[in-house]
Amino acid sequence: MRYPKSVPFIFTLLFFVLTILGCTTQAVRDISASLGFKKQSKWAYSVEEQIAAFRQANEHGGWGFTEADFQRLIETAPEWPDGWMKFRSLRIRLGEGPEGVAWTFEAHIHEAQRVHNERSYSRYPVMNGSGLWRSRELRSGRGYLRLLSGNESHHSGVEWIIFDAKANRQRASVRAVRGPRSLADELLVAVWMFPEIVWSTETPGLYAAGYELNVPEFRDKDPWAFAPTVVRCHRDDAVSVSYWPIDSQSSYLSVPELE
């Protein structure tokens, strides 16, 4: 069931009133659940929309996925998750091992550039940024990019995932919160599947902390002291795929993670 736009305000007011009356947070959640309120993401996509985007990316990139893959995804799609900035997305990996890690990274960057440079966001036409650019220090070859979980864990395939885009905004550092659930190539898929995610004021920047990045230009740091990032550049009104140090405490960038 979908509710009018006024419902989030009504729910917030209800939460405030019940809290004043002494109800616990869990009691408020129980009451809201009994009323059927769900804080669903405003970016919710249908399975058909997502598969259409995947088909187009597969065709443009020549990735080799087949109709059987699309049909399997249609039949196994989970429900869109509850949560303001939670997403149902795909993990799409190409190739095997270290070569596959680099191929997958480059394939998703290329697709993200294609989508953002077209600037044809039919769902949200007010978005008219000047495209997507990539930092020249961001390399994907051996010795530059690796999975936190190990490149040997990379295998070709596609599957559904659920992730929280606003996770870990408050933290001691990225290093302190990253782990097996941190997004790597999954974040790059989200950049082209949900182009508005990086134009949202609620997600000004995101870490792909499931990657580790070596930037030799910074010789005074640990060789693997960085991770790729996706950030909206307000000055240029563009999307930047770059890198930030994993010791950063800045709440400007979230560290999305799998549910």
C-alpha positions in Angstrom: 0.0 0.0 0.0 1.3 3.5 -0.9 0.5 6.5 1.3 0.2 10.2 0.5 3.3 12.4 0.8 2.0 13.8 4.1 2.3 10.4 5.8 6.1 10.8 6.7 5.2 14.1 8.5 2.3 12.5 10.3 4.4 9.6 11.3 7.1 11.9 12.7 4.5 13.8 14.6 3.1 10.6 16.0 6.6 9.5 17.0 7.2 12.8 18.8 3.9 12.7 20.7 4.2 9.1 21.8 7.8 9.8 23.0 6.6 12.7 25.1 3.9 10.4 26.6 6.6 8.1 27.7 6.3 5.3 25.1 9.6 3.5 24.3 11.1 3.5 20.8 10.1 -0.2 20.4 6.5 0.6 21.4 6.4 3.4 18.8 7.7 0.9 16.2 5.1 -1.7 17.2 2.3 0.9 16.9 3.5 2.1 13.5 3.9 -1.5 12.3 0.3 -2.3 13.4 -0.9 0.7 11.4 1.0 -0.5 8.3 3.4 2.4 8.1 6.7 1.6 6.3 9.6 4.0 5.8 10.2 2.9 2.2 12.9 4.5 0.0 11.6 7.3 -2.2 13.8 5.9 -4.9 12.0 2.6 -5.2 12.3 0.9 -8.6 10.2 -1.9 -10.0 11.9 -5.2 -10.9 11.0 -4.5 -14.6 12.8 -1.2 -14.5 15.9 -2.7 -13.0 16.0 -5.6 -15.4 15.6 -3.1 -18.3 18.6 -1.1 -17.1 20.6 -4.3 -16.7 19.6 -5.4 -20.2 20.8 -2.1 -21.7 24.1 -2.2 -19.8 24.7 -5.8 -20.9 24.0 -4.9 -24.5 26.2 -1.8 -24.5 29.0 -3.5 -22.7 28.8 -6.8 -24.4 29.0 -8.6 -21.0 27.5 -11.8 -22.3 24.5 -12.4 -19.9 21.6 -14.2 -21.5 17.8 -14.3 -21.4 18.1 -17.2 -18.9 20.0 -14.9 -16.5 17.3 -12.1 -16.8 14.5 -14.6 -16.3 16.2 -16.1 -13.2 16.5 -12.6 -11.7 12.9 -11.8 -12.4 11.8 -15.0 -10.7 14.0 -14.6 -7.6 13.7 -10.8 -7.0 13.3 -9.9 -3.3 10.9 -7.2 -2.2 12.1 -3.6 -2.2 13.5 -3.1 1.3 12.0 -0.8 4.0 14.2 2.1 4.9 14.6 5.6 3.5 17.9 5.0 1.7 17.9 1.2 1.3 18.1 -0.3 -2.2 17.5 -3.6 -4.0 20.3 -3.8 -6.5 22.5 -6.3 -8.3 26.0 -7.6 -7.9 27.2 -8.0 -11.5 30.7 -9.5 -11.8 32.7 -10.3 -15.0 35.6 -12.7 -15.3 37.6 -14.4 -12.6 40.2 -13.4 -10.1 42.4 -10.3 -10.4 41.7 -9.9 -14.1 38.0 -10.1 -13.4 38.2 -7.5 -10.6 39.8 -5.0 -13.1 37.4 -5.9 -15.9 34.3 -5.5 -13.7 35.6 -2.2 -12.3 36.2 -0.7 -15.7 32.9 -2.1 -17.2 30.8 -0.4 -14.5 32.7 2.9 -14.6 32.1 2.9 -18.4 28.4 2.2 -18.0 28.1 4.9 -15.3 29.8 7.4 -17.6 27.4 6.5 -20.4 24.3 6.8 -18.2 25.4 10.1 -16.5 26.7 11.7 -19.6 23.4 11.2 -21.4 21.7 13.2 -18.6 18.3 11.7 -19.5 16.9 11.0 -16.1 13.3 10.4 -17.1 12.3 9.6 -13.5 13.7 12.8 -12.1 14.0 15.3 -15.0 15.1 18.2 -12.7 18.6 16.5 -12.5 20.8 17.9 -15.3 24.3 17.5 -14.1 27.2 17.8 -16.5 28.1 14.1 -16.4 30.6 11.8 -14.7 34.4 12.2 -14.6 37.1 9.9 -13.2 40.2 10.8 -11.4 43.3 10.0 -13.4 45.0 8.4 -10.3 42.2 5.8 -10.1 43.7 2.7 -11.7 42.3 -0.8 -11.8 45.3 -3.0 -12.8 47.4 -5.3 -10.6 49.0 -3.5 -7.7 46.5 -0.7 -7.8 43.0 -2.2 -7.0 42.0 -5.2 -5.0 39.0 -6.5 -3.1 39.0 -6.3 0.6 37.8 -9.9 0.7 40.6 -10.9 -1.7 40.7 -11.0 -5.5 40.4 -14.8 -5.4 36.8 -14.3 -4.1 35.8 -12.6 -7.4 33.7 -14.9 -9.7 31.6 -14.1 -12.8 27.8 -14.0 -12.2 24.9 -11.8 -11.3 22.7 -11.9 -8.1 20.4 -9.6 -6.1 21.6 -7.7 -3.1 20.1 -5.3 -0.6 22.2 -2.4 0.7 21.9 0.7 3.0 23.3 3.8 1.2 23.4 5.9 4.4 25.3 3.4 6.6 28.2 4.5 8.7 28.0 8.2 8.3 29.1 8.6 11.9 32.3 6.7 12.5 35.8 6.8 13.9 37.2 6.1 10.4 36.3 4.1 7.3 39.0 1.6 8.3 37.1 1.0 11.6 33.8 0.2 10.0 34.7 -1.5 6.7 34.3 -5.3 6.4 32.8 -8.2 4.4 29.5 -6.3 4.0 31.1 -3.1 2.5 30.2 -2.5 -1.1 32.9 -2.7 -3.9 31.7 -3.1 -7.5 28.2 -3.2 -6.1 28.4 0.5 -5.5 29.4 1.1 -9.1 26.4 -0.8 -10.3 24.2 1.4 -8.1 25.8 4.5 -9.7 24.4 3.6 -13.2 21.3 1.7 -12.1 20.2 4.5 -9.7 21.8 7.7 -11.2 19.8 9.9 -8.8 21.5 8.3 -5.7 24.5 10.5 -6.2 22.4 13.6 -6.9 20.6 13.2 -3.6 21.4 15.7 -0.9 21.0 12.7 1.5 24.0 10.9 0.0 26.5 13.6 -1.0 29.3 11.0 -1.2 29.8 7.2 -0.8 32.8 5.0 -0.2 33.3 1.7 -2.1 35.1 0.4 1.0 34.9 -3.2 -0.2 37.8 -2.2 -2.4 41.4 -1.2 -1.4 43.2 1.2 -3.6 46.9 1.9 -4.0 47.7 5.5 -5.0 51.5 5.7 -5.5 51.3 9.5 -5.9 50.9 9.6 -2.1 54.2 7.9 -1.1 53.9 9.2 2.5 50.9 6.9 3.2 50.3 3.2 3.5 50.2 1.9 -0.1 46.7 0.7 0.4 45.4 3.6 2.4 42.6 4.6 0.0 39.2 3.4 -1.3 37.3 4.5 -4.4 34.6 7.1 -3.8 31.6 8.5 -5.6 30.9 12.1 -4.9 28.7 14.9 -6.3 30.8 17.9 -7.1 28.6 20.9 -6.5 31.1 23.3 -8.1 31.0 21.5 -11.4 27.6 20.0 -11.0 29.1 16.6 -12.0 29.7 13.2 -10.5 33.2 12.3 -9.5 34.6 8.8 -9.2 37.8 9.3 -7.2 39.4 8.2 -4.0 39.6 9.2 -0.3 41.7 7.9 2.5 40.2 5.1 4.6 41.3 6.9 7.8 38.7 9.7 7.1 36.2 10.5 9.8 34.2 12.9 7.6 30.5 12.3 7.8 30.1 13.8 4.4 30.6 10.3 2.9 28.7 7.2 4.0 30.2 3.7 3.9 27.3 1.7 2.4 27.0 -1.9 3.4 25.0 -5.0 2.5 22.0 -6.0 4.5 
